[in-house]
């Protein structure tokens, strides 16, 4: 008998409804899956067989053919397990399906339903297909309910799902308890293994960072205006510590951002989702990260770090140590706010409006510019080191903050630096002003919108010109100055950009020429 | 290279002078290279010939002696059998002179003359070939010199600095960018030191640089990072003339980090000069040669900081050999950046002198008191730098601190507070915040204003006093606020 169920897989950040047709026919026992299924899907045969047997049903000793439609689309992942298993049960007439159901979920050999990454976009895609009801794993129920216009019915096991589809939506009470006898002591650390890079939420407080008023201010400006920031300093000057305070300084996401962030989190599958994701992501991949892990791609067209950091912060420690190609790949996402990945037969567009925060040493030994003769790096070596960051990438960094070594006095001194809460309040206020004025944060202002936002008087215009002449800035350099000055004014609560704001912004200008040290003299 | 002057009749200066004068009739005036007149054609030939890699002053002098003029050498080289003819002619001329020398050597018993003789007669096949090849690329070199806006000064020009003319083996050509007059200043003092100075050393280099410049001397140095750069920058900050001598050629300015400093030096009425052809890269071997030029162009050499094996000590050694005065800033006995200075003072007790303060140094050098320099008609008073046309441009007709006091008075309260801190030496924003208790944003804005006025330069998050702030603060320094 032929059974046909609706399920879905993931392509990029979108769900794709898939029709699963199961034919249970007489003949030599066998199980064939057709329709461009990848390895994980082919392995579904074993999971489905085990799940059926261990759920108290009979695995039919017949010729089973599963067809996944549309046939020309490459399918991957384990989201179709449940559909295949139910299809076999319906096809072998052990279960009678009633109504128009879609089913999603991965099966364990014991018949347990496991959550799958990307549940939210899949459910949303099914809702768009006007599917009325969908069975999802219990653990993914909260996440699935974030999609509108579809009735989400959680099930813990295959048996429970079979009961659900047999009865109409308001069926009788669940008769049979799920028959799952798992070895409880075997830890299931699926969660931990799925997350590539751990997202830190509870970083240190800004009050723990001693000294470094210049870099603190740069970080505040960067987070308030969404500007890209690079911190340059010797080892131990607190670059990484400062970066780790970032999660505690990020303003919450607005509704639209939260929706996208939740979909991305769902696809990344790193943490169970209980509701809309409201906190901005902070990603800090190690510098050995591969190209595909950074921009996305791979066999499953997974989102890369640039997408996982969408609307949040991508922190790259030891920037020159990153692979050159990987760094260059950041240019398009930084510019366009999205990254399109094309592979043979498929393409995906991922959002990637992230804010880059980077840290690096001034030279290979890390002690250049400390004035104590400790740095023995030759000029050419320093050049080679710093030139690993290409000009086009430098051009996209609005704020350059130097972090000289902190003197012992700063550590033992009594002065209490500002706490994260104080600074966060200013950042949130400043963001709000930016959104009210221009509808976007200052880092996205260019050209006319930027000039209008700054509203420089003739005095300040003259001042800006003097600053630009001092450095021999290009148009892009002046835009960077104005953008940062606008943010400084917003932090002050000032409607107009004043000379002091321009001066402060100029403090964080990018070093002219090829070297990082603002040229050693003059 | 060549001990030209000790070799009497073969000194290239004399040879060259005689021959070029014969060829052109009049002494060459310093002028940008141009290809039309006969004399600039000879000048072009010098540029072409001295641009040949491996051809030093020795061979150049011999070639001039053998052929009469550089143009004649190139004409000969352009022939088909050029290389062999060059070599023959040179060998022939050398043989003639060798006869003279045997007699001369008998009377003088100069042990080196045979060695010189041997080198002199020999024009390697490779070098001869390169000379012939240079005929075709010569125009390009000349074009490059022109496009870089360089002035070529030959040993025969009246503008050739007299100090340099008097040293052993003066370079036949100088490529000058900027003011030629600054080479002929009545007082010219070299300030040199290590490329990796301490903060204090950098500060002292600035004090000495600006102090000497304001006392009317042109400060000569090597444009290297470190002490050299700090000295140049301090003089440029005053808007006065300084001379930078490159280790390589102009088209390959080294270090690249000082490209802007070089521009500022030229804009302030100083000069950047090179002995080597524009496309010669600076290399390990070219720096000692540059150091010789630094001391050769100066009346005295001041070494601010030098490690035990610093190149600045080579300059100091040349200074003693060339009969220049030599001053060294002493340092703590355990300071690695002053070890070379201290050792030099110990090694040359009678000759090397100690710097114990900027006014004392100026006095020891016999320079006029500071106020005299502001008198009208001072030949060393150069054009002012455009980029530093701030308030400190007002002539400081009174005592040392007056200009600074006036400049300080023109600053806002926050900037003045910071300026007073920075006079003590380089500081980070944290240091300034700790000393002034000002809010961070105010400090950062004020630092930009100070930078805009040329009082501060930032480097890796440290703020280094420049311009007026880099002046000798006098014996009664202010206590930290």
Interface residues (C-beta under 8 A of the other chain):
Chain A: X211 X212 X213 X214 X216 X217 X232 X233 X362 X368 X369 X370 X371 X372 X373 X375 X376 X379 X383 X401 X402 X403 X404 X406 X407 X409 X410 X413 X415 X466 X467 X469 X470 X488 X492 X500 X501 X502 X503 X504 X506 X507 X512 X513 X514 X515 X516 X517 X518 X519 X520 X521 X522
Chain B: X196 X197 X198 X199 X202 X225 X226 X229 X230 X232 X233 X236 X237 X255 X256 X257 X258 X259 X260 X261 X264 X336 X337 X387 X426 X428 X429 X430 X431 X433 X434 X440 X441 X442 X443 X444 X445 X446 X447 X448 X449 X451 X452 X457 X458 X459 X460 X461 X462 X464 X466
